[in-house]
Amino acid sequence: MVQVDTTIDHSNNEKWVGGRSPFNVAYGKIMIWFFLVSDAFTFGAFLISLGTKRFFSDFWPDPDYVFNSSPLTGDANLPLLFVSIMTFILILSSVTMVLAVHSGRRNDHKGVVRWLLLTILGGATFLSCQVWEWVHLHEAGAWWGSFTNPDVVTKESLRAFFNPTDFEAMTLAQGMEAATSFFNYFFTITGFHGLHVTVGMILLITAFVNTNNGTYARRGHYEMVEKVGLYWHFVDLVWVFVFTFYYLV
């Protein structure tokens, strides 16, 4: 029988020395994307938990009654007007961020400075609005665990948070449980998002200072502005989901 030699000669094979990334994306951008995906799971867990709790609750505070106040409007009943303005401001800041990134790709130094500054102003305005909303709700008696003591909470103190039909039908215990869950989730989710906006503001200000000082112009690219832009767009996108599931649904 004839034996066939199946040994493969590797002596002339060259070692692989790497090459261009198949994704054509810088390392820093890939890491930003990894972070954003992992962070999206956290926000998703919060929102899924909120939805589950609401689905299995007999009663739930009505956003039209909870969020019906705005600064400088007195006692006017304007459901969701203020939070809609907040949302518009944050989305508009995402537009100015896109323009900053676009200016950076064209090496337009003045354009990057201008649009980053407007983005910072938009983020600061959004945070200021969120602070006002928190303070207003706190003055109305809402906070983490505010409605857990049956010796202090009365059914009448919950009236402002529920529509009249639910208010008349629910018991004090049901109203306390619903209000506690609603505001615990509200301050946790919006607070977590507000923390992300604050971090984004720090990144934006850092990018603005570096741009204004010519740091990125000397490097010959504005990649850091693009990285900050990815984070800022993520923050804006998350707020759209928070706005939808907490204020609208």
C-alpha positions as CSV (number, residue, x, y, z in Angstrom):
1,M,0.0,0.0,0.0
2,V,1.3,3.4,-0.9
3,Q,1.4,5.9,2.0
4,V,0.7,9.5,1.3
5,D,2.6,12.1,3.3
6,T,0.0,14.6,4.7
7,T,2.5,16.7,6.6
8,I,2.1,20.4,5.7
9,D,5.2,22.5,5.5
10,H,4.8,25.8,7.4
11,S,8.3,27.0,7.0
12,N,7.6,29.6,4.4
13,N,4.4,31.0,6.0
14,E,4.6,34.6,7.2
15,K,3.3,35.5,10.6
16,W,0.2,37.7,10.6
17,V,1.2,41.2,11.8
18,G,-2.2,42.7,12.0
19,G,-3.7,45.3,9.7
20,R,-6.4,47.7,9.2
21,S,-9.5,47.2,11.5
22,P,-12.3,45.6,9.5
23,F,-14.7,48.1,11.1
24,N,-12.5,51.1,10.1
25,V,-13.3,52.6,13.6
26,A,-10.8,54.0,16.0
27,Y,-10.2,52.1,19.2
28,G,-11.6,54.9,21.3
29,K,-14.9,54.9,19.4
30,I,-15.2,51.2,19.8
31,M,-14.8,51.5,23.5
32,I,-17.4,54.3,23.6
33,W,-19.8,52.0,21.8
34,F,-19.2,49.1,24.3
35,F,-19.9,51.5,27.2
36,L,-23.1,52.8,25.6
37,V,-24.4,49.3,24.9
38,S,-23.7,48.2,28.5
39,D,-25.3,51.4,29.8
40,A,-28.4,50.9,27.7
41,F,-28.9,47.6,29.5
42,T,-29.0,49.5,32.8
43,F,-31.6,52.0,31.6
44,G,-33.5,49.1,29.9
45,A,-33.7,47.3,33.3
46,F,-35.0,50.3,35.0
47,L,-37.7,50.9,32.4
48,I,-38.7,47.2,32.3
49,S,-39.0,47.1,36.0
50,L,-41.1,50.3,35.9
51,G,-43.4,48.8,33.3
52,T,-43.8,45.5,35.2
53,K,-44.7,47.3,38.4
54,R,-47.2,49.5,36.7
55,F,-48.8,46.6,34.8
56,F,-49.5,44.7,38.0
57,S,-50.7,47.8,40.0
58,D,-54.4,48.4,40.3
59,F,-54.0,52.1,40.3
60,W,-51.3,54.5,39.1
61,P,-50.7,58.2,39.4
62,D,-51.8,60.1,36.3
63,P,-48.9,62.1,34.6
64,D,-51.4,64.7,33.4
65,Y,-52.1,65.5,37.1
66,V,-48.6,65.0,38.4
67,F,-46.8,67.1,35.8
68,N,-49.2,69.9,35.2
69,S,-47.2,72.8,36.5
70,S,-44.7,75.1,34.8
71,P,-42.6,78.0,36.1
72,L,-44.2,81.5,35.9
73,T,-47.7,80.1,35.1
74,G,-49.1,80.2,38.6
75,D,-51.9,77.7,39.1
76,A,-52.6,77.2,35.4
77,N,-53.3,73.6,34.6
78,L,-50.9,72.8,31.7
79,P,-50.3,69.0,31.6
80,L,-46.9,68.0,30.3
81,L,-46.2,71.4,28.8
82,F,-43.0,71.9,30.9
83,V,-41.5,68.5,30.3
84,S,-42.3,68.8,26.6
85,I,-40.3,72.0,26.5
86,M,-37.5,70.2,28.4
87,T,-37.5,67.4,25.8
88,F,-37.5,69.8,22.9
89,I,-34.5,71.6,24.4
90,L,-32.5,68.4,24.8
91,I,-33.3,67.2,21.3
92,L,-32.3,70.6,19.9
93,S,-29.0,70.2,21.8
94,S,-28.5,66.9,19.9
95,V,-28.9,68.8,16.6
96,T,-26.2,71.4,17.6
97,M,-24.0,68.5,18.6
98,V,-24.3,67.0,15.1
99,L,-23.4,70.4,13.7
100,A,-20.3,70.5,16.0
101,V,-19.2,67.1,14.8
102,H,-19.8,68.1,11.1
103,S,-17.7,71.2,11.6
104,G,-14.9,69.2,13.1
105,R,-14.8,66.9,10.1
106,R,-14.4,69.9,7.9
107,N,-11.7,71.3,10.3
108,D,-13.9,74.3,10.9
109,H,-12.5,75.5,14.2
110,K,-14.9,78.4,14.7
111,G,-17.9,76.2,13.8
112,V,-16.9,73.6,16.4
113,V,-16.5,76.2,19.1
114,R,-19.9,77.8,18.2
115,W,-21.9,74.6,18.1
116,L,-20.3,73.1,21.2
117,L,-21.2,76.3,23.1
118,L,-24.8,76.1,22.0
119,T,-24.9,72.4,23.0
120,I,-23.6,73.2,26.5
121,L,-26.2,75.9,26.9
122,G,-28.9,73.4,25.9
123,G,-27.7,70.8,28.3
124,A,-27.5,73.4,31.1
125,T,-31.0,74.6,30.4
126,F,-32.3,71.0,30.5
127,L,-30.6,70.3,33.8
128,S,-32.0,73.6,35.3
129,C,-35.5,72.5,34.2
130,Q,-35.1,69.1,35.8
131,V,-33.9,70.7,39.0
132,W,-37.1,72.9,39.0
133,E,-39.3,69.9,38.5
134,W,-37.7,68.0,41.3
135,V,-38.0,71.0,43.7
136,H,-41.6,71.5,42.7
137,L,-42.5,67.9,43.3
138,H,-40.6,67.9,46.6
139,E,-42.6,70.9,47.8
140,A,-45.7,69.0,46.8
141,G,-44.7,66.2,49.2
142,A,-43.2,63.8,46.7
143,W,-39.9,62.2,47.3
144,W,-38.3,58.8,47.7
145,G,-40.4,56.9,50.3
146,S,-42.7,59.9,51.0
147,F,-45.9,57.9,51.1
148,T,-45.0,54.9,53.3
149,N,-46.2,56.0,56.7
150,P,-50.0,55.5,57.2
151,D,-50.0,57.6,60.3
152,V,-48.9,60.6,58.3
153,V,-50.3,60.1,54.8
154,T,-54.0,60.8,54.2
155,K,-56.0,59.9,51.1
156,E,-56.6,63.6,50.5
157,S,-52.9,64.3,50.3
158,L,-52.8,61.9,47.3
159,R,-55.6,63.6,45.4
160,A,-53.2,65.8,43.3
161,F,-51.5,62.8,41.8
162,F,-54.5,60.7,40.6
163,N,-57.3,61.3,38.2
164,P,-60.7,61.7,40.0
165,T,-62.1,58.3,38.9
166,D,-59.1,56.4,40.3
167,F,-58.9,58.6,43.4
168,E,-62.5,57.8,44.4
169,A,-62.1,54.1,43.7
170,M,-58.8,53.3,45.4
171,T,-58.2,52.8,49.1
172,L,-55.6,54.7,51.1
173,A,-53.3,51.6,51.1
174,Q,-53.6,51.2,47.3
175,G,-52.9,54.9,46.8
176,M,-49.9,54.9,49.1
177,E,-48.4,51.9,47.3
178,A,-49.0,53.4,43.9
179,A,-47.6,56.8,44.8
180,T,-44.6,55.3,46.5
181,S,-43.7,53.1,43.5
182,F,-44.3,55.9,41.0
183,F,-42.1,58.5,42.7
184,N,-39.4,56.0,43.8
185,Y,-39.0,55.0,40.1
186,F,-39.4,58.6,38.9
187,F,-36.6,60.1,41.1
188,T,-34.3,57.1,40.5
189,I,-34.7,56.9,36.7
190,T,-34.7,60.7,36.1
191,G,-31.9,61.1,38.6
192,F,-29.8,58.5,36.9
193,H,-30.4,60.2,33.6
194,G,-29.6,63.5,35.1
195,L,-26.3,62.1,36.3
196,H,-25.5,61.1,32.8
197,V,-26.4,64.6,31.5
198,T,-24.1,66.1,34.2
199,V,-21.2,63.8,33.0
200,G,-22.0,64.8,29.5
201,M,-21.8,68.5,30.4
202,I,-18.4,67.9,31.9
203,L,-17.2,66.2,28.7
204,L,-18.7,69.0,26.6
205,I,-17.1,71.7,28.6
206,T,-13.7,69.8,28.4
207,A,-14.1,69.5,24.6
208,F,-15.1,73.1,24.3
209,V,-12.0,74.3,26.3
210,N,-9.7,72.1,24.3
211,T,-11.2,73.2,21.0
212,N,-11.0,76.9,22.0
213,N,-7.3,76.4,23.0
214,G,-6.6,74.8,19.6
215,T,-5.7,71.4,21.0
216,Y,-7.6,69.4,18.4
217,A,-6.6,71.7,15.6
218,R,-2.9,70.9,16.4
219,R,-3.7,67.2,16.3
220,G,-5.2,67.7,12.9
221,H,-8.5,66.1,13.8
222,Y,-11.6,66.5,16.1
223,E,-12.1,62.8,16.9
224,M,-12.7,63.6,20.6
225,V,-15.6,65.8,19.7
226,E,-17.1,62.9,17.8
227,K,-16.7,60.6,20.9
228,V,-18.4,63.2,23.1
229,G,-21.1,63.5,20.5
230,L,-21.8,59.7,20.6
231,Y,-22.3,59.9,24.4
232,W,-24.5,63.0,24.1
233,H,-26.7,61.5,21.5
234,F,-27.1,58.4,23.7
235,V,-28.2,60.6,26.6
236,D,-30.8,62.3,24.4
237,L,-32.1,59.0,23.0
238,V,-32.5,57.6,26.5
239,W,-34.5,60.6,27.5
240,V,-36.9,60.0,24.6
241,F,-37.6,56.5,26.1
242,V,-38.0,57.9,29.6
243,F,-40.3,60.7,28.3
244,T,-42.4,58.2,26.4
245,F,-42.7,55.5,29.1
246,Y,-43.0,57.8,32.1
247,Y,-44.8,60.9,31.0
248,L,-46.9,59.7,28.0
249,V,-47.8,56.1,28.5
